[in-house]
Structures are given as structure tokens and as C-alpha cells.
Amino acid sequence: MTDHINIRKAGGTWVVRSSGAVLAESKAALELTEGSYGAVIYIPRDDIAMEFFEKTDSSTKCPYKGTASYYAIHGKSGVITDAAWSYDTPLESVAAIGGHLAFFTDKVTVEQV
């Protein structure tokens, strides 16, 4: 792993909500810290209601994690474009986040309960 990225198990139960709906609940979340950026919670796909998510055409490339794919959320209030991202094939140094999604906290609520 690069010396400025740390991944650890995020303690407790983590919930992702949008417009009052619970989209995810997990006791197996991971916390990724990278340099001076704030911590990001990654939720396993098995703990996410993936039927509300649709992969978009958006992507970005990180030299430390790989290529990120983005997801829109379809809910009662409409579509939230690029609300989550995932490293479907992360670089070996951050392989632990494979199979997980992270969320933009200005678009959904991510909280420890």
C-alpha cells in the first residue's frame, strides 16, 4: 500500500440514506484515509440495495487506486447522478476496497449509527 493511504475496518454500523430511504447498512465498512483528505467510508456491495443504483458513463483515474466508476441513485425523489463511486478493479495496494462503494456526502447521508 502506498505510504499515504491507509485502509482499516470502520467500527460500528454504517448507514447510507437518501431522501429518507436507507440504501445501505453495514457492519463491514472500511475507512480509507489518503494524505490530508478526510476519511472516506467504503460499503460492501452485499450491504447495499444495488437495485437503486445504475452505473453511469463517468470515470476518473487515480494513480494510487486505479480507475473509479460512478453510479447514479434512482429513488422516489428522482435521480441523483454520480452519487457513488467504486474501484471495480483497484490497484493491488488498495485491493481491500474492491467490491465496495463510496458515496459523495453532499448527495447522500453517510453516518455511523
C-alpha positions as CSV (number, residue, x, y, z in Angstrom):
1,M,0.0,0.0,0.0
2,T,1.2,3.5,-0.7
3,D,2.6,5.3,2.4
4,H,-0.1,7.9,2.3
5,I,-3.2,5.6,2.0
6,N,-4.5,3.6,5.0
7,I,-7.4,1.3,5.0
8,R,-8.9,-0.1,8.2
9,K,-12.2,-1.6,9.3
10,A,-14.6,1.1,10.2
11,G,-16.1,0.3,13.6
12,G,-19.8,0.0,14.3
13,T,-22.7,0.1,11.9
14,W,-22.7,2.5,8.9
15,V,-25.9,3.6,7.1
16,V,-26.4,5.4,3.8
17,R,-29.6,7.4,3.4
18,S,-31.1,9.4,0.6
19,S,-34.5,11.2,0.8
20,G,-35.3,9.2,3.9
21,A,-34.7,5.8,2.3
22,V,-32.0,3.5,3.7
23,L,-29.8,2.5,0.8
24,A,-27.2,0.6,2.7
25,E,-26.4,-0.7,6.2
26,S,-23.2,-2.4,7.0
27,K,-21.1,-3.6,9.9
28,A,-18.3,-4.5,7.4
29,A,-17.5,-1.0,6.2
30,L,-13.9,0.1,5.5
31,E,-12.4,3.6,6.2
32,L,-9.8,4.9,3.7
33,T,-7.6,7.8,4.6
34,E,-5.4,9.4,2.0
35,G,-2.9,12.1,2.8
36,S,-4.6,15.2,4.1
37,Y,-8.1,14.3,2.7
38,G,-10.9,13.4,5.1
39,A,-11.7,9.8,5.7
40,V,-14.0,8.0,3.2
41,I,-16.2,5.1,4.1
42,Y,-16.5,2.2,1.7
43,I,-19.5,0.0,2.0
44,P,-19.5,-3.6,0.6
45,R,-21.9,-4.1,-2.3
46,D,-23.5,-7.0,-0.5
47,D,-24.8,-4.5,2.1
48,I,-26.2,-2.0,-0.5
49,A,-29.6,-2.1,-2.2
50,M,-27.9,-2.2,-5.6
51,E,-31.3,-2.3,-7.4
52,F,-31.4,1.5,-6.9
53,F,-28.0,2.1,-8.5
54,E,-27.1,2.4,-12.1
55,K,-23.5,2.7,-13.4
56,T,-23.0,5.9,-15.4
57,D,-20.5,6.7,-18.1
58,S,-18.4,8.8,-15.7
59,S,-15.0,7.6,-14.6
60,T,-11.8,9.1,-13.1
61,K,-8.3,7.7,-12.7
62,C,-6.3,7.9,-9.5
63,P,-2.6,7.0,-9.7
64,Y,-2.8,5.3,-6.3
65,K,-6.2,3.4,-6.5
66,G,-6.9,2.9,-10.2
67,T,-10.0,3.8,-12.3
68,A,-13.2,4.7,-10.5
69,S,-16.6,4.0,-11.9
70,Y,-19.6,6.2,-10.9
71,Y,-23.2,5.3,-10.0
72,A,-26.5,7.2,-10.1
73,I,-29.2,6.5,-7.5
74,H,-32.8,6.1,-8.7
75,G,-35.3,6.9,-6.0
76,K,-38.7,8.4,-5.3
77,S,-37.3,12.0,-5.5
78,G,-35.6,11.4,-8.8
79,V,-32.1,10.5,-10.0
80,I,-29.0,11.6,-8.1
81,T,-26.3,11.5,-10.8
82,D,-22.8,10.2,-9.8
83,A,-23.7,9.9,-6.2
84,A,-21.3,7.0,-5.5
85,W,-18.1,5.6,-6.9
86,S,-16.3,2.3,-6.9
87,Y,-12.9,0.9,-7.9
88,D,-14.1,-2.2,-9.7
89,T,-10.5,-3.3,-10.3
90,P,-8.4,-1.4,-7.7
91,L,-4.7,-1.4,-7.8
92,E,-3.1,-4.2,-5.7
93,S,-2.0,-1.9,-3.0
94,V,-5.7,-1.0,-2.2
95,A,-7.3,-4.3,-3.2
96,A,-9.4,-4.3,0.0
97,I,-11.8,-1.6,-1.4
98,G,-12.7,-3.8,-4.4
99,G,-16.4,-4.7,-4.3
100,H,-17.2,-1.6,-2.2
101,L,-18.9,1.7,-3.0
102,A,-18.1,5.1,-1.5
103,F,-20.6,8.0,-1.5
104,F,-20.5,11.8,-2.0
105,T,-21.7,13.1,1.3
106,D,-23.1,16.2,-0.3
107,K,-25.5,14.0,-2.2
108,V,-26.4,11.4,0.4
109,T,-26.1,10.9,4.1
110,V,-23.4,8.5,5.4
111,E,-23.4,8.0,9.1
112,Q,-22.3,5.7,11.9
113,V,-25.3,4.6,14.0
